[in-house]
């Protein structure tokens, strides 16, 4: 009985950690920097699977968060980020349909 309870707790903790770590970009703030952001052409959409937060002094840093908006749709992202002249990249989490979530407006580090 105790062994089953311990196993259940371990499985629950693993699932919770996987859920909490599912989106490494969800807690980014203005001024944070990212590495491993894919290269895209203007108007192109690509999934951002390996991007990660890094110190802005890290040579791997390629993008900086210029603005963050919460409770927005992907359709609003372009207009929101257009008001930030240095922003040249937009990230929205993968959401079904027109679900609301965060929008990140990014600039390229060093430009």
C-alpha positions in Angstrom: 0.0 0.0 0.0 2.8 2.5 0.9 4.8 1.5 -2.1 1.8 2.2 -4.4 1.3 5.6 -2.7 4.9 6.5 -3.2 4.8 5.5 -6.9 1.6 7.5 -7.4 3.3 10.6 -5.9 6.4 10.2 -8.1 4.3 9.8 -11.2 2.2 12.8 -10.2 5.3 14.9 -9.6 6.8 13.9 -13.0 3.6 14.9 -14.8 3.5 18.2 -12.9 7.1 19.0 -13.8 6.4 18.1 -17.5 3.3 20.3 -17.5 5.0 23.3 -15.7 8.1 23.0 -18.1 6.0 22.5 -21.2 6.5 26.2 -22.4 9.9 27.6 -21.4 8.9 31.0 -22.8 5.7 31.5 -20.7 7.4 33.5 -18.0 9.5 35.9 -20.1 9.4 39.6 -19.3 10.4 42.7 -21.2 14.3 42.9 -21.3 14.8 39.1 -21.2 16.9 37.6 -23.9 16.5 34.4 -26.0 18.8 32.0 -27.8 17.9 29.3 -30.4 15.1 31.3 -32.1 14.7 30.0 -35.6 15.4 32.2 -38.6 12.3 33.1 -40.6 11.5 35.2 -43.6 9.1 38.1 -43.3 5.5 36.8 -43.2 6.7 33.2 -42.5 5.3 31.2 -39.6 7.5 28.6 -37.9 7.2 26.7 -34.7 9.6 27.8 -32.0 10.6 24.6 -30.3 14.2 25.1 -29.0 14.2 28.8 -27.9 15.4 29.3 -24.4 16.0 32.2 -22.0 19.6 33.3 -21.7 21.5 36.1 -20.1 21.7 39.1 -22.5 25.5 39.1 -22.2 25.6 35.5 -23.4 27.0 35.3 -26.9 24.2 32.9 -27.8 21.6 35.6 -27.2 19.9 36.5 -30.5 16.7 38.2 -29.5 15.4 40.5 -26.7 11.8 40.8 -25.5 10.7 44.4 -26.4 7.1 43.9 -25.2 4.8 41.3 -23.7 1.0 41.2 -23.9 -1.2 38.7 -22.1 -4.7 37.5 -22.8 -4.4 38.2 -26.6 -5.1 36.2 -29.7 -2.5 35.4 -32.3 -4.4 37.6 -34.8 -3.7 40.6 -32.6 0.1 40.0 -32.4 1.1 41.8 -35.6 -0.7 45.0 -34.7 0.5 44.9 -31.1 4.2 44.5 -32.1 4.0 47.0 -34.9 3.9 49.7 -32.2 7.4 48.7 -31.1 9.8 50.0 -33.9 12.7 47.6 -32.8 10.5 44.5 -32.8 11.1 42.4 -35.8 9.9 39.0 -34.5 6.7 37.8 -32.9 6.1 34.7 -30.7 2.7 33.4 -29.7 2.3 30.0 -28.0 0.8 27.2 -30.0 -2.9 27.4 -29.2 -6.0 25.8 -30.7 -8.2 28.0 -32.7 -8.5 31.6 -31.6 -7.5 30.9 -27.9 -6.1 33.8 -25.9 -2.6 33.8 -24.4 0.6 35.8 -24.4 2.3 37.6 -27.3 6.1 38.4 -27.2 7.5 41.1 -29.5 11.2 40.6 -30.0 14.1 42.6 -31.4 17.4 41.2 -32.7 20.2 41.6 -30.2 22.9 43.9 -31.6 20.7 45.8 -34.0 
